[in-house]
């Protein structure tokens, strides 16, 4: 089992934007890691406290074939100076892939969080 990390940002606390950004992040992680829903044990999604217009997990559930993947949403710790308007994701996947073969995905302003993990 391996963890796959990802994060993205939005420009405002808007339901449609949150869902679109979460879907983009999810599909990018799925594509770059060649995942199938059956490979995924669970997904944890956090969002910063300034994002409360909707549940980001709804975007993952809407992806065809992914509605049965266990999802959990939570609020990110409100650290002063932290990146605002941010959605983070951790997928636990069953894989034989080595740690250096995992493709973590940081989109938009979230790329600042882990510049060492750029593809």
C-alpha positions in Angstrom: 0.0 0.0 0.0 1.2 3.5 -0.8 -0.1 7.0 -0.2 -0.5 9.4 -3.0 -0.7 13.1 -2.2 -2.2 16.0 -4.0 -3.4 19.5 -3.5 -5.0 22.3 -5.5 -6.4 25.8 -4.9 -9.4 27.8 -6.0 -9.9 31.5 -6.3 -13.0 31.7 -4.1 -15.3 29.9 -1.8 -17.7 28.8 -4.7 -19.4 25.4 -4.9 -18.8 25.0 -8.7 -15.2 26.0 -8.5 -14.5 23.7 -5.5 -16.1 20.8 -7.3 -14.3 21.5 -10.6 -10.9 21.9 -8.9 -11.4 18.7 -6.9 -12.4 16.8 -10.0 -9.3 18.1 -11.9 -7.0 17.1 -9.1 -8.6 13.6 -8.8 -8.5 12.9 -12.5 -4.9 14.1 -12.7 -3.8 11.8 -9.9 -5.8 8.9 -11.4 -4.2 9.4 -14.8 -0.6 10.0 -13.7 -0.7 6.9 -11.4 -2.9 4.8 -13.8 -5.3 4.0 -11.0 -8.5 2.1 -11.0 -11.2 2.6 -8.3 -10.7 -1.0 -7.1 -7.0 -0.1 -6.3 -8.0 2.6 -3.8 -8.5 1.7 -0.2 -9.7 5.2 0.8 -9.3 8.9 0.2 -9.0 11.6 2.7 -9.8 15.1 1.5 -9.1 18.2 3.6 -9.9 21.8 2.8 -8.9 25.0 4.5 -11.5 26.7 6.8 -12.2 29.4 4.2 -13.8 26.7 1.9 -17.2 25.7 3.1 -19.5 26.1 0.1 -19.6 22.4 -0.5 -18.0 19.0 0.2 -15.1 18.4 -2.1 -15.7 14.7 -1.8 -18.8 15.1 -3.9 -16.6 15.7 -7.0 -14.8 12.3 -6.5 -18.1 10.5 -6.0 -19.4 11.9 -9.3 -16.5 10.3 -11.3 -17.8 7.3 -13.2 -16.9 4.1 -11.3 -15.6 5.9 -8.2 -18.8 6.2 -6.1 -18.0 3.2 -3.9 -14.5 4.4 -2.9 -14.5 5.3 0.8 -14.1 9.1 1.2 -13.6 11.2 4.3 -13.6 15.0 4.4 -12.1 17.2 7.1 -11.1 20.7 7.8 -7.4 21.6 7.5 -5.7 23.1 10.5 -6.0 26.9 10.4 -2.3 27.8 10.6 -1.4 31.5 10.4 0.3 32.1 7.1 -0.9 28.8 5.6 -1.9 28.6 1.9 -5.6 29.7 1.7 -8.4 28.3 -0.5 -6.6 25.0 -0.6 -7.9 21.4 -1.1 -5.6 18.6 -0.1 -6.0 14.9 -0.9 -4.4 11.6 0.3 -5.2 8.4 -1.5 -4.3 5.1 0.0 -3.8 2.7 -2.8 -2.9 -1.0 -3.2 0.0 -1.1 -5.5 3.3 -2.8 -6.2 4.8 0.5 -7.3 7.9 1.7 -5.4 7.7 5.0 -3.6 9.8 6.7 -6.3 7.3 5.5 -8.9 4.3 7.3 -7.3 3.3 10.6 -8.9 2.1 13.2 -6.4 0.1 16.1 -7.9 0.2 19.7 -6.8 -1.8 22.1 -9.0 -2.2 25.8 -9.3 -1.0 27.7 -6.1 -0.6 24.4 -4.3 2.5 23.7 -6.4 4.3 26.0 -3.8 3.6 23.4 -1.1 5.9 20.8 -2.6 8.2 22.2 -5.3 10.4 19.1 -4.9 7.6 16.8 -6.2 7.1 18.5 -9.6 6.7 16.0 -12.5 
